[in-house]
Amino acid sequence: MPGAFRTIRVESREGADWLTLDRPDSLNALDEAMIGELGGYFEAAAARPELRVIVLRGAGRSFCAGLDIRDVARRLEGLGTAGIYAVQRSLSRIIVAMRRCPQPVVALVQGAASGGGFALALAADIRICTRDARMNAAFIKVGLSGCDVGVSYLLPRLVGASVAAELMMTGRFLDAARAERLGLVSTVVDPAGLDAAGEALAQELLAASPLALAMTKQGIEANLGAASLEAAVALEDRQQALLCHAPEFAAALRAFLGRG
């Protein structure tokens, strides 16, 4: 996998991929190549049973400053509605693929996470950020709807409708301290400790049963939109009945009972 991309780097570490957005000179802005590579990577992840955790980070001083405006302007020039829609879909497919892939995605956010970069962070399952992190739904600032690339679905579920509306309608920056208060990020760390925090979390996730981990992600995603408590519990019951047959559960039970 390493060396297979131009705008991202992928380092495999015993069951975990460390995926680094690698355009630091442009604050890892999303250009055509990076959009294609990220979409392809996350869509392929579902077919990689050996891959159990994905850690997403940005090279340099920022996570991702959003779309590369110069690149997008070039791509949109002369396009009609159908062409513009295709460009839009190439970006939104990344967010959908991140939520569909069975592996938990951990985002390590430093500096700016704006627009599409904010969407990448929201599409992760767990977010850790540095004290200098600043995130915003920048779309409204350039005359577009604040509802873009999954943000209108993800953000209200993470911080509530009122705060989401404030952020999406104004494009205001959200600093690390407020993000932590809102529960948008799990932990705020010093910049020097970001990778170590990501590594520690990845190791905890890798200690879990791979199937149990994948089913937990699936269950959280499904039950965020569950029609009722009964529907949510029904899914949980089916998951647990299936996992009772997994070898990891049998081994844990034997160890608990002193037979292992």
N, C-alpha and C positions, 0 to 999 in steps of 0.2 A: 504493500500500500504506500509507504513513504516514497516520494518522488513521482507519484502518479499524477500530481496536480501542479498547476502553476500559481494559483492564488491562495491555496490553503495548504497546510502541512498536516499530515496525519502520522502520529507516533503511536504504535501499538505497545501496550504495557500489560501483558498477562491478563487478557480479558477486557481491558479498557482501551479505548481509542482516545488520545488527546488530539483534538481537532483544533488547529490554530488558524484563524483568519490572518493571512500573511501579506497584507498590503500596508505596512506600517506608515509609509510615507504619505499615504492618503487617509490615515486614520482608519484603515481597513474598510473604506467605503465599498459598497457593493457595485461592482461593474458587471458587464455581461458575462465575462469568464467566471467570476466568483459565484454569480447567481447560478450558472449552469453546473459548476462543480459542487456547490452545496446541495442543490436539488438532487443531483445524481448520487452523491454520497449518502444522504439520508434515505433516499428511496431504496438503495442497495442494502442498507443496514438490516432491513427486515429479513433478508436471506442469508444473514451471517450468524448462525447459532453460537459460534465461538465468541462473538462480541457481546459483552454483557452490560457495559457502561460506556457512555460517551461524555467526555469532558470538553466543553466548547469554550474557547478563549480567544483573545485578540492579541496579536503581536504589537509591541510598542506601548505607547502611552494611553491608547484608547481601545475599547472593545470593538465598536463599530459605529462610525459616524453616519450611517444610513446609506442611501443611494449615492452613487457617484454621479452628480448632477451633469457634469460635462458628457460623460458616457451616455447617460439616459437621453440628454438633449440630442446627441448625435443619432441615437437609435430611433427616436421618435420623429425625426425630421422627415416630412413627406408621407408619414403613415396615415392611413385612414383609421376609422374606429376599430375595424377588425385587427389591424396590425398593432394598435395600441393595446387592445385587449390581450393579445398574445404576449406582449411584453409584460403586462401586469400579471398574467397567469404564471409566467416563468418565475416570478418572485414569490407569489403566494403559494406555489407548489412546495417550496421549502418548508413553510410553516406547517402545511398539512402533513408533509412527510415526517417532520419532527414529532408531531403528535401521534402519527400512526406507527412509527417504529417502536418495537417492543422494549428497547433498551431505555432506561432512565437517562435523561440528558441533564448534565450539571453545567450551568453557565457561570463562568468566572468573569465578572464585569469590573473593569477599571476605566476611569476617564469617561468619555462620552459613549452613550448608547442611545442614539437618536434615530427616529423614523424606523426604517427597516432594521436597524441594529437593536432598537427597543423591542421590535416584534420578535427578533431572534431570542432575546433574553426572556420574553414572556412565554415563548413556545417551549422553553426548557421546563423540566420538572422541578428543579431546585436551582435557586440563584444565590450566589455568594458575591458580594461586591466589596470594593475598597472604599475608604472614607472619602476619596475624591470623585467617586462615581456620580455622574449626572445623566439622568434618563429623561427622554421626552418623546411624545407623539408629535413629531415635527410637521406632519402632513398639512395641517391647517395653516402653517406659516407660509406655505408656498401656493396657497389658493386651492388646495385640494380638500376633500372631506377628511375629517379626522378618523374616519372609519376606513382602515386600510390594512391589508395583509394580516388579517386575523385579529387585529388589536381590539376591534369592537366586540369580539367574542371573548377573548382571553382576559383583557384588562378588567371589565366589570366583575368577572368571576373571582379575580384575585384581590381587588381592592374595594368592590362595591360600586353601584351605579353612579352615586353622586361624585365620588372622587374621580372615577373614570371619565365622567362627562366633563368635569373641570379640566382634567389633563388633555383630553382629546379636543375640547372646544377652544382651549387657549394655547396649546402647545407649550405650556409652562414646563420648566425643568423640575424634576423630582430629585432631591439630593438623597444621599445614602441614609442620613438619619431619619428622614421622613419615610423612605422606602422600608426601613426596618420597622418603624412604628406601625406602618400599614400592613406588615406581614408580607410585603412583596418580595423581600429577600430574607433568607434564613439567618445570615450572619454578615456582619460588617467587619472587615479586617484591615490592617495596615497593608499598603501596597506590597511590601516585601514578603508578607505572609500569605498572599493570595494563592499561589501554586501549592503551598504546603496545606492550606485549608482544603483545596480541591483534592489533593492526593489523599488526605485523611478521610474525606467523605467517600471518595471512590473506593477505598479499601473497605469501608463499612458496607457499602453496597455490594461489593464483590463477595463478601462473606455470606450473603444471603443465597438461598437456592435460586438458580437462574430462572426457573419456571415460576417460582413464587414472586420473584421480582417483576417479571413481565406481566403476570396476572394482576399484581398490585397496581401497576401503571394503568393497565386496561380497566381495572375496576374503578379507580379514581376518575378516569376520563368518562366512563359510562355513567357513573353515579352522580357526577356534577349535573347531568341533565336528566336524572331519573325522575319519573313522573310522581313517585310516592316513596315513602319509607319502605313499604312492602316490596316495591320493585327493586329497590337498592339491596334489601336483605336477601331477596331471591337470588340475585347475582352473586352476592357474597356466599350464600349457602352452596351454590353450584361450584364456585371456585374452591371452597374448602373441601368439599366432597371429592373433587378431582385430585387435589393436592395431598389428601390422606393416602393416596396410592403412590406418591413420589418417594424415591429412595431416601431423599434428604429428611423427610418427615419421619420415616421409619428409623433412621439412624439417630435422629434427635430424641425420639421417644425411648429408644433403647438406652441412650446415654442418660436420660433423665431418670429412668427406672433402675439404673445401675447395672445394666446388662451389656453395655457396649464396651 
